[in-house]
Amino acid sequence: MADGENLLRHAKTIAVLGLSSSPWRPSYGVSEYMQSVGYRIVPVNPKETEVLGEKAFATLDDVPVAVDIVNVFRQSQFVPEIVEAAIRIGAKGVWLQEGVVHEEAAQKAREAGLDVVMDRCILKEHRKMVA
């Protein structure tokens, strides 16, 4: 819990991997909530041009602003390459949403100095923190 709370308290910008413009997708609802409580959301999805009023980028490496949290709404098999990119861009942490687990990639992120939250919903954790 400490990693997640620490990340949320100090973060300003969240890059969301797999953010969809479809309102019924979990990535959209979670990101809409995080945006509504003051975080800047940066969509990262090669299939989108804009989500929640923010320009979308094809890859994490294309994001032109500093990223605090890389929030992952992708299948676990894609986590290692996402962690590599998060390390490259100097993100402070990687947040793997519920059902997204990759122990080896998480360990690599930790070894590179990133906070890692795995298999937890960022919206639920934020709500617990502010309750």
N, C-alpha and C positions, 0 to 999 in steps of 0.2 A: 504493500500500500504506500509506503514512504516514497518510492520512486515515482509512482503515479501522481501523488499529491504534490511532490516537489516540482515535477514537470508542469503540472497544471497551474501552480501558483506563479511560476516564473515565465511561462510561455506567453508569447504574443501572437506568433504566426504558426499555423498548423497546415502543413502540406498534406493533402488527403489523396492517397494513392487509390485509384479505382472509384473516385467520386463520380456519380452518375447524375445527369440532369433529370432523371425520372423521379418525381416526387414520392413514389411508392417504394423506392429502394432504400434500404437501411442507411446507406452512405449519405444519401441526401438529407434524410430526417435528422441524423446525428450531426451532420455538418451545419445544417440550418440552425439547430439548437446552439452549437458551439459559437457560431457567428453571432447569434442573438445575445449571447452573454459576453461578447466583447473580443473574441479571438478573430484574427484575420485568417480566413480560409483561402488556401491556394489549391485549386483543383489540379490533379495530375492524372490525366486520362487522355490517351491519343485519339479517342473517339469523340471527344468533346471540344468545343471552342470556348464556351463560357458556361459556368454553373454558379448559381447564387450571386449573380452580378460580378463575378470575378473571372478574369481571363484564365482559361485552362492551358496547361502545358503538357506536352507529350510525355516528357520524362522528368524525373527529379533533377537531373543535371541541367535542364532547360530553365528551371525556376530562377529568376533574376534577383530575388530578395533572400535575406537570411531566414532560415527555417529553424524553428525551435523544436517542433514535434513533427515527425513523419508518422501519420496515422494511416494504418494499412487495412484496406478493405479488399484484399486480394487473397487468393488461395495460398495456403502455406508453401507450396512448391515455388512460389515466386519471391519468398522472403529473402533468401540469400542475396539475390541481385539487388533487391531494394535496400538491404542493410549496407551492401557495398556502396551504393549511391548515397545513402544517408551519411556514411563516414566521409565520403569524398566531398560532400557539400558542407560538412561541418555542423550537421544537425546536433541538437543537444540530446535528443531521445527518439526512440522508435516505439510506437504504440501499436501492438497487434490486437485487432478487434476480437471479439468472442469467436471462438472456433479457429482462430489463426494461431498456429503453434509451430515453432521451428527452433528447437533447443540449440543446435549448432550455430545458427545465424545469430541467435540472441546472445550466445556466449561471445561470439566475435564482436558484436556491437559493444558489449560490456568491456571487453578487453581494449577496445578503441576509445573507451571513456564515455560512451553513450548510456543514458538511463534506458532501461527496457521494461516495458509493461506488456505482458503477453496474455492472450485469451481473456481480455476484460474490455468492456465497453467504456469508451471515454466519456460518453454522455452520462451513464449511470454513475461512474466514479466522480464526475464533476458534481452531480446532484448530491451525492453523499457528502462531499466535501463542503458544500455550501448550505447543507441542511441544518 
